[in-house]
Amino acid sequence: MNYDERLQNVTVLGAAGKMGSGILLLTAVEMADLSLKPENKGKTFCLNAMDVSQQGLAGLMRYLKDQVRKVAEKKTVLLRHLYEDRADLIENEDVIDEYVFDVMNIVRPVTTIESAFDSNLVFEAIIENEDLKTKIFSQIHQNNPDAWFFTNTSSIPIHILDEKAGLNGNILGFHFYNPPAVQRLVELITIDANSDEMVEFAKAYAKNLRKVVVPSNDKAGFIGNGHFMRDALHGIHEAEQLANEMPLVEAIYMVNKVSQDYLVRPMGIFQLIDYVGIDVVRFIMNVMNPHLPNEDLHSDLLDKLFDMGIKGGQNSDGSQKDGFLKYERGKPVAVFNPETSEYVDISGMQARIDGLLGELPASWNPWKKVNFSRGGKDAMLEKYFSELRSMNSLGAQLAKKYITRSNEIGDYLVTSGVASTKEDVNTVMLTGFYHAFGPINEYLK
């Protein structure tokens, strides 16, 4: 079965979710483009959008239609070529409308697992629950033993899913980053039982989607969460230590500021935990922990907030839900106090904490300016860290400790066999997390 044939019948499990909707969009566009090739004219392409919620699927179809139109508007010249045999499509708007129709015509919203029994390829983007995943995989495999499974799991070892579901190697990890339609990174996790054909298809699919593919070895959490979970725990532990000298809300604000400003990141560590979701971060740690006998990826503080119903994550419109921090117009304005169950305004603590941290290095620039500097990023970072190394303020001390720990985590991912190279670790953090510099570096040496 060649590439085009494999993509003639596909199912996305969890299609109405945040990750599933993006995977569905990318796959629908790829399948539609294949269907318009002259050699595929007349062939049927079917993409099952499977989810348990009819309401969710209705919203998905509206989202898909809007997004496909945006895709079409960006590639009108290509579409004119694809539709060159259609004399009735005169204006650009005609071509765009036809393309939207063709993409939507491929997608079938469904709520029953039986719809996947004829699929050649199954993308899975359901919740990070090992038992649920293997139950669904097994059910599809028993009725469709030749189907390939591409799981979007961010933490569960692939060989365990393979063994528990009895898939005979017909599964690999294809970990999109959020949001899939925008994020360029994909972690590709293969196992020894995978066929060469399956792996080569995965690489070809990723290439056609213009993704940056980083291979990760089959270890719990892989590269991205392998770093992020440990990095998050460091930030939480630092805040808890500082809380011996100041209120916890001030310590959280302090560590969040250090991990954003001093580390030149797009958001602080507590903002990132909120973005992913306190419940999700906690769950991923629980998934990874049994596979890491020499570590304890666990936080009592995460448990406490979760039990209090403070979960973070995003609303359906993409806006940020409150978590460790309270948000207004996407910006943090207060910090949650688990002792009082109330949010404390940042405005009342900002001047005091900023004073304790001390001044940033004179050459400091915000993440956006550094990260999108045309050809000048390395020089900007070199100068910044040269100044930071010589400083002994509280902010500089916390930052240097944080950067050292991040470097240790990166090195550990290589030495423990999660990543094959230092470059792979850095690529994941640069591309998937938008860090301005990779964790494995020489800046403090």
C-alpha positions as CSV (number, residue, x, y, z in Angstrom):
1,M,0.0,0.0,0.0
2,N,1.6,3.3,-1.1
3,Y,1.4,6.7,0.7
4,D,-1.8,7.9,-1.1
5,E,-3.6,4.6,-0.6
6,R,-2.8,4.6,3.1
7,L,-4.4,8.0,3.4
8,Q,-7.6,7.0,1.6
9,N,-9.3,5.9,4.8
10,V,-8.3,7.4,8.1
11,T,-9.8,7.9,11.5
12,V,-9.0,10.5,14.2
13,L,-10.0,9.4,17.7
14,G,-10.8,12.3,20.0
15,A,-11.3,14.6,17.0
16,A,-13.3,17.2,18.8
17,G,-10.6,17.8,21.4
18,K,-7.9,20.5,21.4
19,M,-5.2,18.2,19.9
20,G,-7.6,16.0,17.8
21,S,-9.1,19.0,16.0
22,G,-5.7,20.2,14.9
23,I,-4.7,16.7,13.8
24,L,-7.9,16.4,11.9
25,L,-7.4,19.7,10.1
26,L,-3.9,18.9,9.0
27,T,-4.9,15.4,7.8
28,A,-8.1,16.6,6.0
29,V,-6.1,19.1,4.0
30,E,-3.4,16.6,3.2
31,M,-6.0,14.1,2.1
32,A,-7.9,16.6,0.0
33,D,-4.7,17.7,-1.8
34,L,-4.0,14.0,-2.6
35,S,-7.6,13.5,-3.9
36,L,-7.0,16.4,-6.3
37,K,-4.0,14.8,-8.0
38,P,-4.8,13.6,-11.5
39,E,-3.9,10.0,-10.7
40,N,-6.4,10.0,-7.7
41,K,-9.4,11.5,-9.5
42,G,-12.4,9.3,-8.9
43,K,-11.0,7.6,-5.8
44,T,-12.8,8.0,-2.5
45,F,-11.0,9.6,0.4
46,C,-12.7,9.2,3.8
47,L,-11.6,10.8,7.1
48,N,-13.7,9.8,10.2
49,A,-13.8,12.4,12.9
50,M,-14.6,10.3,15.9
51,D,-15.6,11.7,19.3
52,V,-18.2,10.8,21.9
53,S,-19.8,14.2,21.9
54,Q,-22.3,15.1,19.2
55,Q,-22.1,18.7,20.4
56,G,-18.3,18.7,20.2
57,L,-18.4,17.3,16.7
58,A,-20.8,20.0,15.6
59,G,-18.4,22.6,16.9
60,L,-15.5,20.8,15.3
61,M,-17.2,21.0,11.9
62,R,-17.7,24.8,12.2
63,Y,-14.0,25.1,13.3
64,L,-12.8,23.0,10.4
65,K,-14.7,24.9,7.8
66,D,-13.4,28.3,9.1
67,Q,-9.8,27.0,9.2
68,V,-9.9,25.3,5.8
69,R,-11.0,28.6,4.3
70,K,-8.0,30.3,5.8
71,V,-5.7,27.6,4.4
72,A,-7.3,28.0,1.0
73,E,-6.8,31.7,1.0
74,K,-3.1,31.2,1.6
75,K,-2.6,28.9,-1.4
76,T,-4.9,30.2,-4.1
77,V,-2.2,29.9,-6.7
78,L,-1.7,26.2,-6.0
79,L,-5.4,25.6,-6.0
80,R,-5.8,27.2,-9.4
81,H,-3.3,24.7,-10.7
82,L,-5.1,21.8,-8.9
83,Y,-8.4,22.9,-10.4
84,E,-7.1,23.9,-13.8
85,D,-9.5,21.5,-15.5
86,R,-12.5,23.3,-14.0
87,A,-13.6,26.0,-16.4
88,D,-16.5,26.9,-14.1
89,L,-14.2,28.1,-11.4
90,I,-13.4,31.6,-12.6
91,E,-12.8,33.9,-9.6
92,N,-10.4,33.1,-6.7
93,E,-13.5,33.0,-4.4
94,D,-14.9,30.2,-6.6
95,V,-11.8,28.2,-6.3
96,I,-11.6,28.7,-2.5
97,D,-15.3,27.7,-2.1
98,E,-14.7,24.5,-4.1
99,Y,-11.7,23.6,-2.0
100,V,-13.6,24.1,1.2
101,F,-16.4,21.9,-0.1
102,D,-13.9,19.2,-1.2
103,V,-12.2,19.1,2.2
104,M,-15.4,19.1,4.2
105,N,-16.8,16.4,1.9
106,I,-14.0,14.1,3.0
107,V,-14.7,14.4,6.7
108,R,-17.4,12.3,8.4
109,P,-18.3,13.1,12.0
110,V,-19.0,9.9,13.8
111,T,-19.5,8.7,17.4
112,T,-19.1,4.9,17.0
113,I,-15.8,3.0,17.1
114,E,-17.0,0.7,14.3
115,S,-16.3,3.6,11.9
116,A,-12.6,2.9,12.3
117,F,-12.8,-0.8,11.3
118,D,-12.1,0.0,7.7
119,S,-9.4,2.6,8.2
120,N,-5.8,2.1,7.1
121,L,-4.5,4.6,9.6
122,V,-5.8,5.7,13.0
123,F,-4.7,8.8,14.8
124,E,-5.3,8.7,18.5
125,A,-5.7,12.0,20.5
126,I,-7.8,10.9,23.5
127,I,-7.1,11.6,27.1
128,E,-3.7,10.4,28.5
129,N,-5.2,7.1,30.0
130,E,-3.3,4.0,29.3
131,D,-6.1,1.5,29.9
132,L,-8.6,3.5,27.8
133,K,-6.2,3.8,24.9
134,T,-5.3,0.1,24.9
135,K,-9.0,-0.9,25.2
136,I,-9.9,1.1,22.1
137,F,-6.8,0.0,20.1
138,S,-7.5,-3.6,20.9
139,Q,-11.1,-3.3,19.8
140,I,-10.1,-1.8,16.5
141,H,-7.2,-4.2,15.9
142,Q,-9.4,-7.2,16.5
143,N,-11.7,-6.0,13.7
144,N,-8.9,-4.5,11.5
145,P,-5.6,-6.2,12.1
146,D,-3.8,-4.3,9.3
147,A,-4.5,-0.8,10.7
148,W,-1.7,1.4,11.8
149,F,-2.0,3.4,15.0
150,F,-0.3,6.8,15.4
151,T,-0.7,7.8,19.1
152,N,-0.4,11.4,20.2
153,T,0.6,10.3,23.8
154,S,3.0,12.6,25.4
155,S,4.1,10.3,28.2
156,I,3.1,6.6,27.9
157,P,5.8,4.3,26.5
158,I,4.8,3.0,23.1
159,H,5.9,-0.6,23.7
160,I,3.5,-0.8,26.6
161,L,0.5,0.3,24.5
162,D,1.7,-2.2,21.8
163,E,1.9,-5.1,24.2
164,K,-1.2,-4.4,26.1
165,A,-3.4,-4.0,23.0
166,G,-1.6,-6.8,21.1
167,L,-0.9,-4.6,18.0
168,N,2.1,-6.6,16.8
169,G,4.2,-3.4,16.3
170,N,1.5,-1.6,14.3
171,I,1.8,1.5,16.5
172,L,4.2,4.4,16.9
173,G,4.3,7.6,18.8
174,F,3.5,10.7,16.7
175,H,3.5,13.4,19.3
176,F,2.2,16.7,17.9
177,Y,2.7,19.8,20.0
178,N,-0.2,22.2,20.9
179,P,-1.7,23.6,18.7
180,P,-0.9,21.0,16.0
181,A,-1.9,23.2,13.1
182,V,0.6,25.9,14.3
183,Q,3.4,24.1,16.2
184,R,6.1,22.8,13.8
185,L,7.4,20.1,16.1
186,V,6.6,16.4,16.1
187,E,8.3,13.9,18.3
188,L,8.5,10.5,16.5
189,I,8.7,7.6,18.9
190,T,9.3,4.2,17.3
191,I,9.8,0.7,18.7
192,D,11.8,-2.3,17.4
193,A,8.6,-4.1,16.3
194,N,7.7,-1.3,13.8
195,S,8.1,-2.1,10.1
196,D,10.3,0.1,8.0
197,E,7.3,0.8,5.8
198,M,5.4,2.3,8.7
199,V,8.3,4.5,9.9
200,E,9.0,5.8,6.4
201,F,5.3,6.6,6.0
202,A,5.4,8.6,9.2
203,K,8.4,10.6,8.1
204,A,6.8,11.3,4.7
205,Y,3.6,12.4,6.3
206,A,5.4,14.7,8.7
207,K,7.4,16.1,5.8
208,N,4.3,16.8,3.8
209,L,2.9,18.7,6.8
210,R,6.2,20.7,6.9
211,K,6.9,19.5,10.5
212,V,10.2,19.4,12.2
213,V,10.6,15.7,13.3
214,V,12.8,14.8,16.3
215,P,13.2,11.2,17.1
216,S,12.7,10.2,20.8
217,N,13.5,6.9,22.3
218,D,10.7,5.0,23.9
219,K,11.0,6.2,27.5
220,A,8.2,7.6,29.6
221,G,7.6,11.3,28.9
222,F,9.9,11.3,25.9
223,I,12.0,14.4,25.4
224,G,9.5,17.2,25.7
225,N,7.7,16.2,28.9
226,G,10.9,14.5,30.1
227,H,12.3,18.1,30.4
228,F,9.1,20.0,31.1
229,M,7.9,17.9,34.1
230,R,11.3,18.0,35.8
231,D,11.7,21.7,35.0
232,A,8.2,22.4,36.4
233,L,9.0,20.5,39.6
234,H,12.2,22.6,40.0
235,G,10.1,25.8,39.8
236,I,7.5,24.4,42.3
237,H,10.2,23.3,44.7
238,E,12.0,26.7,44.5
239,A,8.7,28.5,45.3
240,E,8.1,26.2,48.3
241,Q,11.6,26.9,49.6
242,L,11.2,30.6,49.2
243,A,7.9,30.3,51.0
244,N,9.9,29.7,54.2
245,E,10.8,33.4,54.0
246,M,7.8,35.0,52.4
247,P,4.1,34.2,51.6
248,L,3.7,31.4,49.1
249,V,1.9,33.7,46.7
250,E,4.9,36.0,46.6
251,A,7.2,33.1,46.1
252,I,5.2,31.9,43.1
253,Y,5.2,35.3,41.6
254,M,9.0,35.5,42.1
255,V,9.8,32.2,40.5
256,N,7.4,32.8,37.7
257,K,9.1,36.2,37.0
258,V,12.6,34.6,37.2
259,S,11.7,31.7,34.9
260,Q,10.3,34.1,32.3
261,D,12.4,37.2,32.4
262,Y,15.8,36.0,33.6
263,L,15.6,32.7,31.5
264,V,14.3,34.7,28.4
265,R,11.2,32.4,28.0
266,P,7.9,33.3,26.4
267,M,6.1,32.7,29.8
268,G,7.0,31.8,33.4
269,I,6.9,28.3,34.6
270,F,3.6,28.7,36.5
271,Q,2.0,30.3,33.5
272,L,3.2,27.3,31.4
273,I,1.7,24.9,34.0
274,D,-1.5,26.8,33.8
275,Y,-1.5,26.8,30.0
276,V,-1.0,23.0,29.8
277,G,-3.4,22.5,32.8
278,I,-2.6,21.7,36.4
279,D,-4.7,18.6,36.0
280,V,-2.8,17.6,32.9
281,V,0.7,18.2,34.3
282,R,-0.3,16.3,37.5
283,F,-1.7,13.4,35.4
284,I,1.4,13.2,33.2
285,M,3.7,13.0,36.2
286,N,1.5,10.2,37.6
287,V,1.8,8.4,34.2
288,M,5.6,8.8,34.1
289,N,6.3,8.1,37.8
290,P,5.9,4.2,37.7
291,H,8.5,4.0,34.9
292,L,11.1,6.0,36.8
293,P,12.2,4.0,39.8
294,N,15.0,6.3,40.8
295,E,12.9,9.5,40.8
296,D,9.7,10.9,42.3
297,L,7.8,13.1,39.8
298,H,5.2,14.3,42.2
299,S,4.1,17.6,43.8
300,D,1.9,17.9,46.9
301,L,1.1,21.5,45.8
302,L,-0.3,20.3,42.4
303,D,-2.4,17.7,44.3
304,K,-3.7,20.4,46.6
305,L,-4.8,22.8,43.8
306,F,-6.3,19.9,41.9
307,D,-8.4,18.8,44.9
308,M,-9.6,22.4,45.3
309,G,-10.8,22.5,41.7
310,I,-8.0,24.8,40.4
311,K,-7.0,23.2,37.1
312,G,-6.0,25.8,34.6
313,G,-6.2,24.9,30.9
314,Q,-8.1,26.8,28.2
315,N,-11.7,27.7,27.6
316,S,-13.3,26.7,24.3
317,D,-12.4,30.0,22.8
318,G,-8.8,29.5,23.6
319,S,-8.6,32.0,26.5
320,Q,-6.7,31.0,29.6
321,K,-8.4,29.6,32.6
322,D,-7.3,30.6,36.1
323,G,-4.8,28.3,37.8
324,F,-1.8,29.2,39.9
325,L,-2.4,32.6,38.4
326,K,-5.5,34.6,37.6
327,Y,-5.7,36.0,34.1
328,E,-7.2,39.1,32.5
329,R,-6.9,39.5,28.7
330,G,-4.3,36.7,28.8
331,K,-2.0,38.4,31.3
332,P,-1.5,37.3,34.9
333,V,-3.0,39.7,37.5
334,A,-3.1,37.7,40.7
335,V,-1.7,34.6,42.4
336,F,-3.8,31.8,44.0
337,N,-3.5,31.4,47.8
338,P,-4.3,27.8,48.6
339,E,-4.6,28.6,52.3
340,T,-7.5,31.2,51.8
341,S,-8.8,29.9,48.4
342,E,-8.5,33.4,47.1
343,Y,-6.4,35.2,44.5
344,V,-4.0,37.9,45.7
345,D,-3.4,40.8,43.3
346,I,0.1,40.9,41.9
347,S,0.0,44.7,42.0
348,G,0.3,44.6,45.8
349,M,3.5,42.5,45.8
350,Q,5.2,43.5,42.6
351,A,7.4,46.3,43.8
352,R,8.6,44.4,46.9
353,I,9.4,41.2,45.0
354,D,11.1,43.1,42.1
355,G,13.2,44.9,44.6
356,L,14.3,41.7,46.3
357,L,15.2,40.2,42.9
358,G,17.3,43.2,41.9
359,E,18.0,44.7,38.5
360,L,18.2,42.5,35.4
361,P,21.5,42.6,33.5
362,A,21.8,45.9,31.5
363,S,21.9,43.9,28.2
364,W,18.6,42.0,28.9
365,N,16.0,42.0,26.3
366,P,12.5,40.4,26.4
367,W,12.0,36.9,24.9
368,K,10.2,38.2,21.8
369,K,13.0,40.6,20.8
370,V,15.7,38.0,21.4
371,N,13.9,35.0,19.8
372,F,12.9,36.8,16.6
373,S,16.2,38.8,16.2
374,R,17.4,38.4,12.7
375,G,20.8,36.8,13.0
376,G,21.6,38.5,16.3
377,K,20.2,36.1,18.8
378,D,23.4,34.4,19.7
379,A,25.3,37.6,20.3
380,M,22.5,39.0,22.4
381,L,22.4,35.8,24.6
382,E,26.2,35.7,24.9
383,K,26.3,39.3,26.2
384,Y,23.4,38.8,28.5
385,F,24.8,35.7,30.1
386,S,28.2,37.2,30.4
387,E,26.7,39.9,32.6
388,L,24.5,37.5,34.5
389,R,27.4,35.3,35.4
390,S,29.1,38.1,37.3
391,M,25.9,39.2,39.2
392,N,25.1,38.0,42.7
393,S,21.6,39.5,43.2
394,L,18.8,37.1,44.4
395,G,17.3,37.2,40.9
396,A,20.6,36.2,39.3
397,Q,21.2,33.5,41.9
398,L,17.7,31.9,41.3
399,A,18.2,32.2,37.5
400,K,21.6,30.6,37.5
401,K,20.3,27.8,39.7
402,Y,17.3,27.3,37.4
403,I,19.5,27.3,34.2
404,T,21.9,24.8,35.8
405,R,19.1,22.5,36.7
406,S,17.6,22.8,33.2
407,N,21.1,21.9,31.8
408,E,21.3,18.9,34.1
409,I,17.9,17.7,33.0
410,G,18.9,18.0,29.3
411,D,22.1,16.0,30.0
412,Y,20.2,13.4,31.9
413,L,17.8,12.9,28.9
414,V,20.8,12.0,26.8
415,T,22.7,9.8,29.3
416,S,19.5,7.9,30.3
417,G,18.7,7.1,26.7
418,V,15.6,9.2,26.2
419,A,17.3,11.4,23.6
420,S,20.0,10.2,21.2
421,T,21.8,13.6,21.0
422,K,22.1,16.9,22.8
423,E,20.9,18.5,19.6
424,D,17.6,16.6,19.7
425,V,16.9,17.8,23.3
426,N,17.7,21.4,22.3
427,T,15.5,21.2,19.1
428,V,12.5,20.0,21.1
429,M,12.8,22.8,23.6
430,L,13.6,25.5,21.0
431,T,10.8,24.4,18.6
432,G,8.2,22.8,20.8
433,F,8.4,25.2,23.8
434,Y,9.8,28.3,22.0
435,H,12.7,28.7,24.3
436,A,15.3,31.2,23.2
437,F,18.1,28.8,23.9
438,G,18.5,25.1,24.4
439,P,18.9,23.6,27.9
440,I,22.2,22.0,27.0
441,N,24.5,25.0,26.6
442,E,27.8,26.6,27.8
443,Y,26.4,30.0,28.9
444,L,27.2,29.6,32.6
445,K,30.6,27.9,32.1
